[in-house]
Amino acid sequence: MTTPLRLATIGTSTITEKFADAVAAANGAGDDIRIEVVYSRDQERGAAFAERLRVPRAATDLDALLRSGEVDAVYIGSPNGAHAAQARRALEAGVHVFLEKPATPTAAEFAELVETGRDRGIVVFEGMRNAYDPGLARVAELLPRIGAVRLVSFGQSQYSARYDLVLAGETPNIFDPALAGGALFDLGVYPLSALVHLFGAPDTVAGHLVTIATGADGAGAAVLGYPAFAAQVSFSKIGVSHRPNEIQGELGTIDFDEVTAPREIALSLRDGTRTAERIEAAGNNMVYEVRRFAELVRGEDPVPDQERTLAVLRAVEALRRGPR
C-alpha cells in the first residue's frame, strides 16, 4: 500500500481492543495500517480509550469525523443493532466500512450496504475471523482426503459471565434483543461461517433457539441440508462444550478443536491411520481479517467475502424465524 490506510474505530469494548491489537500486528508485519482516531459519544470515555490504545485522539461527532478527510475507513465494533445505521453514515461520507461480526442483524441490511458501496466504489466488509484463519484453510486442504462428505458437526459454546447479570434480573447488551444480542449473533455465526466457507450456502435450515429471560436466545442448534450431506451446528452462551468439530467423509474424518481458530487438526482414514498436526498462527487471529480488508481496499474483489456473509445472515434469519 503506497499510502497508509487510516482507520477510525467505533466502540470501546474488548473486541475493539483486540481489533487494535490486530492492526498493530499487521502494521508490524509490513502493512501500513493505522488507527488515527477513536469515536465515542462520551468524551472522557473516548479519551481514556484512545490513551489505552495509544491512538492520537478521540472524537465525539461521528459525522464530522467521517467527513473530515482524516480517515479512509472505519471499524464498527458497536452493539450489533447499531451497525447498519453507522455503516450507512460512513458510506455517505465515502469511507470504507469494516463491520465486526455479525455485519448486520439481517441479510437485507447488509445487501443494501453492499449495493451502496459498490455504486460508490467503497468496500463493505465483515470481519469473520475464522474465514481468514490458516487453520480453517488447512481443513479445506484436507477435505479431498476424506472423499465424499456426508456429515458435518460444528459448534461454539462459551459461558458468558454476563449471563450472571441476566440471572440477577439485568439486561446486558450482549443479551438484549433490541440490540440484536444473543448466542446466535455472538457465537452461532462462527460455526455457520466455517460451514459456508468450506461448503457454500446450505439448501435448507431448521433448528431451535433457547430463549432466556431477556427475550434473547442463550443457546441453539440447527440442521442444515446440502445435496449430499447434512450439517449440525450448535452454540451457547449459557453453557460450555469442549467437544471437537468434525467432518465425516466416506474415506475418513477430519476433526479439529476451535471453530474460531483451528489449531489442533487430525485426519483419520478408514484404513486406521491417523495423523495429527498443530497449526502455527497468530495469537490474535483478527490480524488475518485486517490484512484481507487492506487487500480489498487496495482493489481486490470483495464479492466472494460479501456473498459468504450474506449466506450466513440468511441462515441466521431462517433460524430466528423458526419452523413454518
Steps between C-alpha positions, in 0.01 A plus 500: 500500500662824385329714764389402850149363548366737765233358729247624750332269749146503637447317828700482819455134592752218528450399137615844384812461713566164331450665162751770592749232602446326165556827312826550689609145411414549133684831497799337665503231230530756223146620430468876543175511698442742784222594737494880500196572717244325720137606512289500814194706591664558839808723477655376823449135415628555146811681618579225751447235235721684251774521761470128575525419128780756446288673238562872436154630586131438570195653331138540612342622173480198270381674184763772532767232548387300198496811279823647636731336245710367790398136455464261206304230682301437815486191722151459647516307828186646658199289610367290212179696464690823425719361221279568199421864583861585578620326184255704291643819646851388410397412145334839457833657599697285253675295769573125474317286757638215713211345697558282803300178474211466464510765229133591542198334661344420159622395156293777338685768697837361400395462135392865499836609640687289245301647212560854621869433545529342155332799337745736671815290475511444877583172674247351742652211692413276794784391727430128545829382640477126437434552127852644465677276749779269377356216708173498309699528177684182601169323567394593146824354361433168675143459375589302184666235720169396662300448181135594468391699807189357668472658846639817657476605864625844611437686825602792719395516864649739752337598827460876525565666834233751399242223520543532876360853460200356317443258789509803730224668300707731277520529118861544387554604137617157391166351609277789393279406204444870424874522422503171303664320792497129569703185450417458132633843403795485739618140463276307261626698203845342543404137424259625234780702340739204505233283338422752225869574443579133445184381322297799382147600591268225629179405320294470817522625860299378798563530872401627840610793718491489880350827627620648829342757733599804291325364192827431321626152415753347738567185299383316194558231242433457130503239225604632162438303186730466200438285191731218616542551874351639820661746738436556870579832668472579872577808707456625855587788731335333800705180500841358409613235254843354428399260226694509172363613168469223244462440127415142404569372150470159338878448520574660835438775753654838580468632852634822649478702819374859479264600220615862546868409463584137412838413647490125572389313188484123453432286194371146561466271199293185467810284483576593861773756441478825694720806464487809718653841447535828681434823312737784581317829470462844652375504857243762402360366175311821427826603331404289197170679448676835537742400224212383281322832545815684395518282187141587413563871548799463266266368233444125541146372432282508816209306346600151628540637853167681481318195360623290791371759746163510326468120506574492874251779572230318299560187710479712815168645385362154426587390853348811655176452306468145628287220351226598255 
